[in-house]
Amino acid sequence: MSVLPGAEVLLRDPIPETVLPHSARVGMITNQSGLLSDGRPSYEVLRAQYDLAAFFSPEHGMRGDVLAGDDVPDYIDEITGLPVYSTYGPGQEAAQKAMAKLDALFFDIQDIGSRYYTYQYTMAESMEVAAKAGIPFIVLDRPPMIGCVAEGNILDTAYASFVGKYATAARTGLTIGEFARYVNAVEGIGCKLTVIPCSGLDRSMYYDETGLAFLAPSSCIPTVDCALAYVGTCLLEGTNLSEGRGTPMPFTWFGAPWLRAEEALRTLPPVAGCTLSPLDMTPTSSKHKGTLCHGIALTVTDRASFAPFAMMVRLLAIIRRQNKEFAFSEFFLKLFGSNAMLADDFDEEAYLAALEAPLAAYREAIKPYYLY
């Protein structure tokens, strides 16, 4: 049986009019990933049932055409004629004021299940607006791209930011709807939250096992395996290594002109579930643009045994010891959610072993919010 996203379940089983009348003026936080199984945008469901008054766009824009980190402008959507307010960048305050004037907010965006991905925090901040305004917030759930497995370290909230706001694991182990339920309760957001679950979803599923057509949630996450690798390789954005932007292999290749790639791979203990191979590439944009880089290509061979976070912690520790040119940036602290790796005497194996107990506690803490 194929999986149906929450938007399609809403089409089949509308919210009772006693809960949300058809005359309600609603807003929708969405982007190009908010699709029905037949490829139509999910906002068509809302337009058929309610007075859809405005869109709100996350990082990368409503149509996915804005580069990572760039400001997203407000504009009128040429397809629907509706205003699009940016929740990402300097216009965020105007977007939140527009949200508060509506009768309800809907959220439908494909998340990937990694702590660093900003869509979940766009959702959480919008939930805070809805709580203050006293309006319903409805999440149309979607399958996680990388299954519901919790992995990695737990963020120290001293390093909280928009790439890691809450004390969650690097791989959250939750669908976007479950994440909403978790933070609404644990973080005390307290909005009038409704999550429309997917139909037919098993939490062990990866996105390409659901029967749904794949559409990249952002330009540098072109495949499901890339999303899985990203749990580890996103940490490279906080270093002077290229994370593969400007190459055909974003987040599955990384390198630098000075990297001793073969030496690093000889030193690295065996990694289950993936192959790592030396490969030289020249990025056409971002870090080391136009410069030949010695690098490492990653291929996932067994998703069940692959632990991307642990792999990257080991590799970064080795690369740091072998390459005097290597450096962390301040951004690394926000991504990693800890300053542990910056210590001169960092012991990667001791660090990874110490993660087991807090990760086990986190896994127990999120169970009450499961929908599947």
N, C-alpha and C positions, 0 to 999 in steps of 0.2 A: 504494500500500500504506500503510495506517495505521500509525502508530508505536505500539509497545507500551512502557509504562514498565517499568523494571527489576522492579518488584513483580510484574508480569504474566509476565515472563520467568521469574521464580523459581517461579511457579505452574506453568509449563509444564516447566521444567527445574530441579527441586529440587537443592539442594546435596547432594552425596553424603553418605550417613550416616557414612562413614568420616572425613569432614571435620567434620561437625556432626551428631551423633546426634539422632534425633527426641525423645529424652528430655531434651535440653538445655533448661535454664531460660533463656529469653531475655528481653531488654527491647527496647522499641522507642521510638525518638525520632521523633515524628511529630506531625502536626496535621491540620486539616481538609483539607489539600491532598493528603494521601497516599491517592489513590484509584486503583482499577482502572478500566479503560476502560468498564466497565458501571456505574460510579458507586458500587460498593461500596468501603468502606474497605479499604486494603491490609492492615490488621492481621488481617483474616479469613484471609489466606494464611498468616500466621505461626501463628495459632491452630490451623489445620488440620495444620500440620507440626511444631510444637514446643510446649513448655510455655511459653506467653507469660505472664510473671509480673508485668510492670510496664510502664507507659508513662512517658515523659519528655517534658515539653512545653517548647517554645522560647518566645521572646517572642510575645505575643498569645494564649498558651494553646493547649491541645490542640484546642479547638474554635473557635479564632480569635475569641473573644469578649472579649478583654482589649485595652484601648487601648494604643497605642504607648508604650513606656517604663514602663508600670505594672507593679508586681510581680505575678507569677503565683503563685497559691497552690498548695499540695499538696492533693489531695482524692481521693476515690474516684469513679471514672467511673461514672455511673449506668447507662450502657448496657452496659458489660462487667463491672462490679463490680471492676475492677482498680485498684490504686493509680496515681495520676498524680503524679510528682515533678517539681517545677519546676526547670529548669536556668537560669532567668532571675529574678534577684532574690536576696533574702537566704537562700532555701532551697537555693541551688546546692550547698553543701557536702554537705547531706543527700542530694541527688540523686546526687552523685558516689559517695558511700559505698554507696548502693543499687545503682548500676551495677556496682561492683567485686565484688559478691557473686553476680553472674550468670555464666552460662556463655558468653554472647555478646550483642552489641548490634547491633541493626539500625537504620538511619537511612532514613527515607522522608519527605522534605519537598520541596515545590516551591520551588526557589530562583528568583531572577529574573536573576542574572548581573551584579549590581552590587556593588561593593566594600562599600558602606555597609550592605547588608542583613545582619541579624544571624544568620540561620539557619546560614550557612556557618561561623560562629565557634562556635555551639552544637555543630555537628558536630565541629569541630576540637578543641575542649576535651574533648568526649566521647571522641574518638580518643585523646587523651592519657591519660584515665582507663583506657581499654581497654589501652593500651600498658603502663601500670604494673601493671595486674592480670593481664596476660598472656592476655587473652581476645580472641577474634576480633571484628572490627568489620566489618559488612557494609553497604555503601551500595547502596540500590536506586535506580539512577540515574533521572533525569527530564530531559526536554528543557528547555533554558534558555528563558525566556520571550522573550528578545530576541536569539536567535541567538548564535553563538560568534564574536563580533568583539571584539577587544581595542581599547580606546579610552581616551584620557585620560591623566592623569599617573600616575606610579608613586609609591605612598605612601612617604614617608620614615618609617622605623620609629621615629624619635624621637617621632613623634606617634601611635604605635600605640595602639589602643583597641578596644572591642567593635564599633565601626562602621568598623574598618579596622585589622586586626591584622597583616597581612603586606605585603610589598613587591609588591603586585599593582596592575594598572591599575584605574582607576575602573570600567570595564566589563571584567570579568575575561577574557572570551573562552573560558570553560570551562563545561562542565556541572558540576553539583554533585559527580558522581562523579569527573570529571577533576580538579576542585579538590581533592578528598580525596587523589587520587594525587599531585598536585603538592606539597601541603603535607606529606604524610606523608614524602616523600623530601627535599624541599628544606629544610623546617623541622626535619627530624630527629625527627619524632614517632615513627616506627618501630613503629606498631601492626601487628598481623596483619590487614591490610586486604584485603578482597575487594570489588570493585565489580561488581554485576550490571548490565551495560549495557542500554540500551534496544534494542529491535529496530526496524529500519527508519528510524532517525534519520539525517538528514544535518545536519551541523553548521551549515549555512546557514539551517536552518529556524527560523522564529518559532513560538511555541507554537500559534497559531491556524492554522498550516499542517500540524499533525501529525495532525489528525483526532480528537484527544482533547478531551473536554468541558472548558471553561474553568471553573475555580473560583478566585476571587481568593485569592492567597496571604496577603494581609492586607487589612484593610478599606479602606485608602487606595491600594491598587493594583488598581483595578476593571477595567482593560483592559490588553491587551498594549502598546498605544501609550503608555499611562501609564507602564508599566514602562520603556519605552525613554526617555521624557522624564525619568524619575527619575534616570537617570545624570547628568543635569545639574541638574535642579531640586531634588534632595535637598540640594544645597549651600545652598539657601535656609533650611534648618532651622538653619543657623549664622549667620543674619542676623536683623534685625528686620523683614524682609518676611514676610508670610504666604505659606506654600507651598501654600495652598489647602485646608488642613484646615478643616472646617466649611463647605465649599462643595460643590456638586455636581462640582467639577473639581479634586480633590486632585492636586497635582504637575503639572497642566496649566493651572493658573491661578496667578498670584502677584501680590501687590499690597500697598499700604499707603495710609493716608489722605493721605500727603504725596507719593506717588510721581508723578513727571512722566512718565507712561507714554508719551504720544504723543511727547514730546521724546526719550525713550530710543529709541523705535522709528525715529524719523527719523535718529538718529545711528548706529544699528546697521548695519553692512555687511549686504548680502543674505545670508540664511541658507538654505542648500540643504535641501530635504526637509521643510520645515515652513512654516506661516504663523503669524505673530504679530500679534495684533490687540488694540487697547485695549478693555477691558471692566471696568466697575465692578461690584463685588460686595460683599456684607456677610457676612463669616464668622459662623457661628452658634456656633463654638467655637474654641479655641486662640487664636493671635495675632489681635489687633484684633477680638475677639469683639464683635458688635453694632455695629461701626463701619463706615460706608461707606468702601470702599477703592477707589482708582484702581488698575487692574491691567492685566495682559497675559494674554491667553488664547493657548494654544499648540495647534495642530493638526498632527499628523504627516501629511505628504502623500506622502513617499517615504522609506521606512525605509532603503534602501540608501545614500542620499546624506546622510541626517540625522546630524549629529555633535552630540549633545546636550551633551556636556561642553564642547566648544569654544564652542558657542552661549552657555552659561551663564557661562563665564569672560568673554566679551566683554560680555554684558549687565550682569553685576555690576560690572565695571570702569566701564562707562558710567554706571550708576545711582549708583555711589559718587561719581563726579565731579559729577553733576548735582543730587544731593540731599544737602544738609548733614545731614539727619536720619538718613541711612542709617548703620547700624553693623553690624560683625561681632561675634559673641559668641565666647567661648572654644571653644565646641563646633565652630565653623567649622574650627579647626585640626585637629581629629580627623577631620572629614569630608573636608577637602581634603588632609590628610596632608602639609601644608607650610605655612610662614608666608609664602610668596612674595607672595600677593595682598595682604597687609597693608602692604606697603611703600608709602610715599607716592608714589614714582615708578614704581609698577608699570606695565609696558608689556605689555598683553595679547598683542599680536601677537608680540613677541619671546619672551614666555614660551611661547606655543603652538608656535612654531617650534622652541624648544629641547626640546620633548617628543618630537620625532620620533625621535631616536637612541635614548633609553632605551626608548621604546615598541617600536621595532624589535627591540632586544635582548630585551625581555620576550617578544615574540611567538615568538622563536626558543627561548627558555628553556622555554616551556610545551609546545612541540610533542611532546616525548617522552612526555607524559602524555595525549595525545589518545586517545580510544576510537573516534572516528568520523572 
